[in-house]
Amino acid sequence: MNRPSSQSSLNPTQIHLLQMFSFNKRKEDLLELKAFLLDFYRKKVDEESANLWDKLDLNDAKIEKMLHTHKRTPYK
């Protein structure tokens, strides 16, 4: 696989993955890879959510209050 030009809009991770996946021919491998990537990003989202929960000192009562708070701009 040829390396993309320096004007490519792909980041280094995307380029690396494209080069690696040029060898993948089986549908089963694609499904396994999708599951792996979904799990990877699910863990990242869980970690970030937990960090925000702690950083903002959130709890169920605060979340419930936010759900019922209206912060829209009033129109006259």
Backbone as XML, in Angstrom:
<?xml version="1.0"?>
<chain id="A" units="angstrom">
  <residue number="1" name="MET">
    <atom name="N" x="0.850" y="-1.182" z="0.000"/>
    <atom name="CA" x="0.000" y="0.000" z="0.000"/>
    <atom name="C" x="0.888" y="1.236" z="0.000"/>
  </residue>
  <residue number="2" name="ASN">
    <atom name="N" x="0.605" y="2.146" z="-0.879"/>
    <atom name="CA" x="1.376" y="3.386" z="-0.949"/>
    <atom name="C" x="1.001" y="4.302" z="0.195"/>
  </residue>
  <residue number="3" name="ARG">
    <atom name="N" x="1.994" y="5.025" z="0.648"/>
    <atom name="CA" x="1.729" y="5.983" z="1.721"/>
    <atom name="C" x="0.984" y="7.181" z="1.155"/>
  </residue>
  <residue number="4" name="PRO">
    <atom name="N" x="-0.043" y="7.661" z="1.870"/>
    <atom name="CA" x="-0.781" y="8.836" z="1.410"/>
    <atom name="C" x="0.122" y="10.063" z="1.374"/>
  </residue>
  <residue number="5" name="SER">
    <atom name="N" x="-0.208" y="11.010" z="0.537"/>
    <atom name="CA" x="0.586" y="12.233" z="0.436"/>
    <atom name="C" x="0.475" y="13.038" z="1.725"/>
  </residue>
  <residue number="6" name="SER">
    <atom name="N" x="1.366" y="14.004" z="1.872"/>
    <atom name="CA" x="1.367" y="14.824" z="3.085"/>
    <atom name="C" x="0.123" y="15.702" z="3.177"/>
  </residue>
  <residue number="7" name="GLN">
    <atom name="N" x="-0.645" y="15.827" z="2.078"/>
    <atom name="CA" x="-1.858" y="16.629" z="2.087"/>
    <atom name="C" x="-3.077" y="15.803" z="2.477"/>
  </residue>
  <residue number="8" name="SER">
    <atom name="N" x="-2.869" y="14.588" z="2.913"/>
    <atom name="CA" x="-3.966" y="13.706" z="3.285"/>
    <atom name="C" x="-4.708" y="14.264" z="4.494"/>
  </residue>
  <residue number="9" name="SER">
    <atom name="N" x="-6.016" y="14.054" z="4.503"/>
    <atom name="CA" x="-6.801" y="14.498" z="5.647"/>
    <atom name="C" x="-6.868" y="13.412" z="6.721"/>
  </residue>
  <residue number="10" name="LEU">
    <atom name="N" x="-6.199" y="12.312" z="6.484"/>
    <atom name="CA" x="-6.184" y="11.228" z="7.469"/>
    <atom name="C" x="-5.111" y="11.495" z="8.515"/>
  </residue>
  <residue number="11" name="ASN">
    <atom name="N" x="-5.423" y="11.124" z="9.752"/>
    <atom name="CA" x="-4.428" y="11.281" z="10.804"/>
    <atom name="C" x="-3.529" y="10.033" z="10.820"/>
  </residue>
  <residue number="12" name="PRO">
    <atom name="N" x="-2.420" y="10.079" z="11.560"/>
    <atom name="CA" x="-1.487" y="8.947" z="11.563"/>
    <atom name="C" x="-2.122" y="7.617" z="11.997"/>
  </residue>
  <residue number="13" name="THR">
    <atom name="N" x="-3.061" y="7.653" z="12.928"/>
    <atom name="CA" x="-3.727" y="6.421" z="13.360"/>
    <atom name="C" x="-4.540" y="5.827" z="12.222"/>
  </residue>
  <residue number="14" name="GLN">
    <atom name="N" x="-5.271" y="6.665" z="11.512"/>
    <atom name="CA" x="-6.077" y="6.178" z="10.396"/>
    <atom name="C" x="-5.201" y="5.577" z="9.302"/>
  </residue>
  <residue number="15" name="ILE">
    <atom name="N" x="-4.093" y="6.235" z="9.000"/>
    <atom name="CA" x="-3.172" y="5.726" z="7.984"/>
    <atom name="C" x="-2.622" y="4.371" z="8.401"/>
  </residue>
  <residue number="16" name="HIS">
    <atom name="N" x="-2.207" y="4.256" z="9.652"/>
    <atom name="CA" x="-1.673" y="2.997" z="10.158"/>
    <atom name="C" x="-2.714" y="1.881" z="10.063"/>
  </residue>
  <residue number="17" name="LEU">
    <atom name="N" x="-3.938" y="2.176" z="10.453"/>
    <atom name="CA" x="-4.994" y="1.165" z="10.396"/>
    <atom name="C" x="-5.289" y="0.744" z="8.958"/>
  </residue>
  <residue number="18" name="LEU">
    <atom name="N" x="-5.316" y="1.686" z="8.043"/>
    <atom name="CA" x="-5.537" y="1.345" z="6.638"/>
    <atom name="C" x="-4.434" y="0.428" z="6.110"/>
  </residue>
  <residue number="19" name="GLN">
    <atom name="N" x="-3.211" y="0.716" z="6.482"/>
    <atom name="CA" x="-2.101" y="-0.135" z="6.051"/>
    <atom name="C" x="-2.233" y="-1.536" z="6.643"/>
  </residue>
  <residue number="20" name="MET">
    <atom name="N" x="-2.579" y="-1.620" z="7.912"/>
    <atom name="CA" x="-2.738" y="-2.932" z="8.556"/>
    <atom name="C" x="-3.895" y="-3.712" z="7.949"/>
  </residue>
  <residue number="21" name="PHE">
    <atom name="N" x="-4.992" y="-3.036" z="7.679"/>
    <atom name="CA" x="-6.197" y="-3.724" z="7.226"/>
    <atom name="C" x="-6.160" y="-4.074" z="5.751"/>
  </residue>
  <residue number="22" name="SER">
    <atom name="N" x="-5.160" y="-3.630" z="5.040"/>
    <atom name="CA" x="-5.057" y="-3.994" z="3.633"/>
    <atom name="C" x="-4.849" y="-5.501" z="3.480"/>
  </residue>
  <residue number="23" name="PHE">
    <atom name="N" x="-4.444" y="-6.177" z="4.543"/>
    <atom name="CA" x="-4.215" y="-7.616" z="4.504"/>
    <atom name="C" x="-5.441" y="-8.412" z="4.940"/>
  </residue>
  <residue number="24" name="ASN">
    <atom name="N" x="-6.411" y="-7.753" z="5.540"/>
    <atom name="CA" x="-7.582" y="-8.446" z="6.079"/>
    <atom name="C" x="-8.577" y="-8.746" z="4.955"/>
  </residue>
  <residue number="25" name="LYS">
    <atom name="N" x="-8.887" y="-10.022" z="4.767"/>
    <atom name="CA" x="-9.795" y="-10.406" z="3.690"/>
    <atom name="C" x="-11.046" y="-11.121" z="4.193"/>
  </residue>
  <residue number="26" name="ARG">
    <atom name="N" x="-11.067" y="-11.558" z="5.435"/>
    <atom name="CA" x="-12.175" y="-12.371" z="5.934"/>
    <atom name="C" x="-13.215" y="-11.525" z="6.660"/>
  </residue>
  <residue number="27" name="LYS">
    <atom name="N" x="-14.479" y="-11.800" z="6.371"/>
    <atom name="CA" x="-15.583" y="-11.093" z="7.012"/>
    <atom name="C" x="-15.584" y="-11.335" z="8.527"/>
  </residue>
  <residue number="28" name="GLU">
    <atom name="N" x="-15.242" y="-12.551" z="8.936"/>
    <atom name="CA" x="-15.211" y="-12.886" z="10.368"/>
    <atom name="C" x="-14.203" y="-12.026" z="11.113"/>
  </residue>
  <residue number="29" name="ASP">
    <atom name="N" x="-13.060" y="-11.771" z="10.455"/>
    <atom name="CA" x="-12.045" y="-10.918" z="11.076"/>
    <atom name="C" x="-12.562" y="-9.491" z="11.245"/>
  </residue>
  <residue number="30" name="LEU">
    <atom name="N" x="-13.289" y="-9.015" z="10.253"/>
    <atom name="CA" x="-13.867" y="-7.673" z="10.336"/>
    <atom name="C" x="-14.852" y="-7.582" z="11.494"/>
  </residue>
  <residue number="31" name="LEU">
    <atom name="N" x="-15.701" y="-8.579" z="11.639"/>
    <atom name="CA" x="-16.675" y="-8.566" z="12.737"/>
    <atom name="C" x="-15.976" y="-8.608" z="14.095"/>
  </residue>
  <residue number="32" name="GLU">
    <atom name="N" x="-14.927" y="-9.415" z="14.204"/>
    <atom name="CA" x="-14.175" y="-9.497" z="15.461"/>
    <atom name="C" x="-13.491" y="-8.162" z="15.760"/>
  </residue>
  <residue number="33" name="LEU">
    <atom name="N" x="-12.944" y="-7.541" z="14.736"/>
    <atom name="CA" x="-12.280" y="-6.258" z="14.910"/>
    <atom name="C" x="-13.275" y="-5.169" z="15.319"/>
  </residue>
  <residue number="34" name="LYS">
    <atom name="N" x="-14.439" y="-5.156" z="14.697"/>
    <atom name="CA" x="-15.470" y="-4.186" z="15.079"/>
    <atom name="C" x="-15.848" y="-4.346" z="16.543"/>
  </residue>
  <residue number="35" name="ALA">
    <atom name="N" x="-16.028" y="-5.584" z="16.984"/>
    <atom name="CA" x="-16.381" y="-5.838" z="18.385"/>
    <atom name="C" x="-15.275" y="-5.345" z="19.311"/>
  </residue>
  <residue number="36" name="PHE">
    <atom name="N" x="-14.035" y="-5.595" z="18.927"/>
    <atom name="CA" x="-12.898" y="-5.162" z="19.739"/>
    <atom name="C" x="-12.859" y="-3.638" z="19.845"/>
  </residue>
  <residue number="37" name="LEU">
    <atom name="N" x="-13.027" y="-2.944" z="18.708"/>
    <atom name="CA" x="-12.984" y="-1.483" z="18.714"/>
    <atom name="C" x="-14.148" y="-0.885" z="19.496"/>
  </residue>
  <residue number="38" name="LEU">
    <atom name="N" x="-15.327" y="-1.475" z="19.364"/>
    <atom name="CA" x="-16.473" y="-0.998" z="20.146"/>
    <atom name="C" x="-16.208" y="-1.132" z="21.640"/>
  </residue>
  <residue number="39" name="ASP">
    <atom name="N" x="-15.635" y="-2.250" z="22.035"/>
    <atom name="CA" x="-15.319" y="-2.460" z="23.447"/>
    <atom name="C" x="-14.260" y="-1.464" z="23.912"/>
  </residue>
  <residue number="40" name="PHE">
    <atom name="N" x="-13.246" y="-1.227" z="23.091"/>
    <atom name="CA" x="-12.184" y="-0.272" z="23.415"/>
    <atom name="C" x="-12.764" y="1.118" z="23.675"/>
  </residue>
  <residue number="41" name="TYR">
    <atom name="N" x="-13.606" y="1.590" z="22.746"/>
    <atom name="CA" x="-14.166" y="2.937" z="22.902"/>
    <atom name="C" x="-15.236" y="2.994" z="23.986"/>
  </residue>
  <residue number="42" name="ARG">
    <atom name="N" x="-15.945" y="1.895" z="24.229"/>
    <atom name="CA" x="-16.901" y="1.870" z="25.335"/>
    <atom name="C" x="-16.169" y="2.074" z="26.658"/>
  </residue>
  <residue number="43" name="LYS">
    <atom name="N" x="-15.019" y="1.418" z="26.803"/>
    <atom name="CA" x="-14.225" y="1.582" z="28.024"/>
    <atom name="C" x="-13.733" y="3.014" z="28.173"/>
  </residue>
  <residue number="44" name="LYS">
    <atom name="N" x="-13.317" y="3.636" z="27.064"/>
    <atom name="CA" x="-12.860" y="5.032" z="27.117"/>
    <atom name="C" x="-13.989" y="5.962" z="27.550"/>
  </residue>
  <residue number="45" name="VAL">
    <atom name="N" x="-15.185" y="5.747" z="27.011"/>
    <atom name="CA" x="-16.339" y="6.571" z="27.379"/>
    <atom name="C" x="-16.686" y="6.356" z="28.844"/>
  </residue>
  <residue number="46" name="ASP">
    <atom name="N" x="-16.648" y="5.118" z="29.305"/>
    <atom name="CA" x="-16.922" y="4.826" z="30.715"/>
    <atom name="C" x="-15.928" y="5.529" z="31.632"/>
  </residue>
  <residue number="47" name="GLU">
    <atom name="N" x="-14.644" y="5.485" z="31.261"/>
    <atom name="CA" x="-13.611" y="6.139" z="32.072"/>
    <atom name="C" x="-13.832" y="7.649" z="32.125"/>
  </residue>
  <residue number="48" name="GLU">
    <atom name="N" x="-14.111" y="8.246" z="30.968"/>
    <atom name="CA" x="-14.317" y="9.700" z="30.925"/>
    <atom name="C" x="-15.574" y="10.095" z="31.689"/>
  </residue>
  <residue number="49" name="SER">
    <atom name="N" x="-16.613" y="9.286" z="31.585"/>
    <atom name="CA" x="-17.850" y="9.557" z="32.328"/>
    <atom name="C" x="-17.586" y="9.512" z="33.823"/>
  </residue>
  <residue number="50" name="ALA">
    <atom name="N" x="-16.843" y="8.522" z="34.263"/>
    <atom name="CA" x="-16.519" y="8.408" z="35.686"/>
    <atom name="C" x="-15.684" y="9.608" z="36.147"/>
  </residue>
  <residue number="51" name="ASN">
    <atom name="N" x="-14.741" y="10.039" z="35.302"/>
    <atom name="CA" x="-13.925" y="11.208" z="35.656"/>
    <atom name="C" x="-14.777" y="12.464" z="35.774"/>
  </residue>
  <residue number="52" name="LEU">
    <atom name="N" x="-15.686" y="12.661" z="34.828"/>
    <atom name="CA" x="-16.573" y="13.829" z="34.901"/>
    <atom name="C" x="-17.491" y="13.759" z="36.105"/>
  </residue>
  <residue number="53" name="TRP">
    <atom name="N" x="-18.006" y="12.584" z="36.396"/>
    <atom name="CA" x="-18.886" y="12.383" z="37.545"/>
    <atom name="C" x="-18.172" y="12.841" z="38.817"/>
  </residue>
  <residue number="54" name="ASP">
    <atom name="N" x="-16.892" y="12.412" z="38.948"/>
    <atom name="CA" x="-16.107" y="12.789" z="40.130"/>
    <atom name="C" x="-15.742" y="14.277" z="40.106"/>
  </residue>
  <residue number="55" name="LYS">
    <atom name="N" x="-15.302" y="14.767" z="38.941"/>
    <atom name="CA" x="-14.864" y="16.156" z="38.825"/>
    <atom name="C" x="-15.998" y="17.128" z="39.127"/>
  </residue>
  <residue number="56" name="LEU">
    <atom name="N" x="-17.186" y="16.817" z="38.664"/>
    <atom name="CA" x="-18.332" y="17.700" z="38.869"/>
    <atom name="C" x="-19.098" y="17.369" z="40.144"/>
  </residue>
  <residue number="57" name="ASP">
    <atom name="N" x="-18.594" y="16.406" z="40.904"/>
    <atom name="CA" x="-19.220" y="15.987" z="42.159"/>
    <atom name="C" x="-20.712" y="15.701" z="41.947"/>
  </residue>
  <residue number="58" name="LEU">
    <atom name="N" x="-20.991" y="14.877" z="40.943"/>
    <atom name="CA" x="-22.376" y="14.564" z="40.610"/>
    <atom name="C" x="-22.923" y="13.437" z="41.470"/>
  </residue>
  <residue number="59" name="ASN">
    <atom name="N" x="-24.224" y="13.422" z="41.598"/>
    <atom name="CA" x="-24.927" y="12.316" z="42.250"/>
    <atom name="C" x="-26.306" y="12.219" z="41.608"/>
  </residue>
  <residue number="60" name="ASP">
    <atom name="N" x="-27.059" y="11.213" z="41.976"/>
    <atom name="CA" x="-28.362" y="10.996" z="41.353"/>
    <atom name="C" x="-29.305" y="12.184" z="41.547"/>
  </residue>
  <residue number="61" name="ALA">
    <atom name="N" x="-29.263" y="12.798" z="42.704"/>
    <atom name="CA" x="-30.153" y="13.937" z="42.971"/>
    <atom name="C" x="-29.821" y="15.111" z="42.050"/>
  </residue>
  <residue number="62" name="LYS">
    <atom name="N" x="-28.533" y="15.391" z="41.845"/>
    <atom name="CA" x="-28.140" y="16.486" z="40.964"/>
    <atom name="C" x="-28.532" y="16.198" z="39.518"/>
  </residue>
  <residue number="63" name="ILE">
    <atom name="N" x="-28.381" y="14.972" z="39.095"/>
    <atom name="CA" x="-28.767" y="14.595" z="37.732"/>
    <atom name="C" x="-30.275" y="14.753" z="37.552"/>
  </residue>
  <residue number="64" name="GLU">
    <atom name="N" x="-31.028" y="14.303" z="38.525"/>
    <atom name="CA" x="-32.487" y="14.424" z="38.458"/>
    <atom name="C" x="-32.902" y="15.900" z="38.390"/>
  </residue>
  <residue number="65" name="LYS">
    <atom name="N" x="-32.232" y="16.742" z="39.157"/>
    <atom name="CA" x="-32.541" y="18.176" z="39.137"/>
    <atom name="C" x="-32.246" y="18.776" z="37.762"/>
  </residue>
  <residue number="66" name="MET">
    <atom name="N" x="-31.109" y="18.372" z="37.153"/>
    <atom name="CA" x="-30.758" y="18.874" z="35.825"/>
    <atom name="C" x="-31.798" y="18.458" z="34.787"/>
  </residue>
  <residue number="67" name="LEU">
    <atom name="N" x="-32.340" y="17.276" z="34.939"/>
    <atom name="CA" x="-33.336" y="16.788" z="33.986"/>
    <atom name="C" x="-34.592" y="17.651" z="33.978"/>
  </residue>
  <residue number="68" name="HIS">
    <atom name="N" x="-34.876" y="18.291" z="35.101"/>
    <atom name="CA" x="-36.097" y="19.081" z="35.230"/>
    <atom name="C" x="-35.849" y="20.587" z="35.211"/>
  </residue>
  <residue number="69" name="THR">
    <atom name="N" x="-34.637" y="20.991" z="34.870"/>
    <atom name="CA" x="-34.291" y="22.403" z="34.807"/>
    <atom name="C" x="-34.417" y="22.884" z="33.367"/>
  </residue>
  <residue number="70" name="HIS">
    <atom name="N" x="-35.094" y="23.999" z="33.176"/>
    <atom name="CA" x="-35.247" y="24.580" z="31.848"/>
    <atom name="C" x="-34.318" y="25.781" z="31.746"/>
  </residue>
  <residue number="71" name="LYS">
    <atom name="N" x="-33.377" y="25.718" z="30.819"/>
    <atom name="CA" x="-32.412" y="26.803" z="30.659"/>
    <atom name="C" x="-32.500" y="27.422" z="29.274"/>
  </residue>
  <residue number="72" name="ARG">
    <atom name="N" x="-33.651" y="27.369" z="28.683"/>
    <atom name="CA" x="-33.824" y="27.954" z="27.356"/>
    <atom name="C" x="-33.950" y="29.472" z="27.474"/>
  </residue>
  <residue number="73" name="THR">
    <atom name="N" x="-33.575" y="30.130" z="26.405"/>
    <atom name="CA" x="-33.732" y="31.581" z="26.335"/>
    <atom name="C" x="-35.204" y="31.912" z="26.182"/>
  </residue>
  <residue number="74" name="PRO">
    <atom name="N" x="-35.751" y="32.710" z="27.070"/>
    <atom name="CA" x="-37.163" y="33.059" z="26.925"/>
    <atom name="C" x="-37.364" y="34.001" z="25.745"/>
  </residue>
  <residue number="75" name="TYR">
    <atom name="N" x="-38.365" y="33.727" z="24.956"/>
    <atom name="CA" x="-38.679" y="34.572" z="23.800"/>
    <atom name="C" x="-39.860" y="35.459" z="24.132"/>
  </residue>
  <residue number="76" name="LYS">
    <atom name="N" x="-39.798" y="36.700" z="23.727"/>
    <atom name="CA" x="-40.853" y="37.668" z="24.045"/>
    <atom name="C" x="-41.814" y="37.799" z="22.897"/>
  </residue>
</chain>
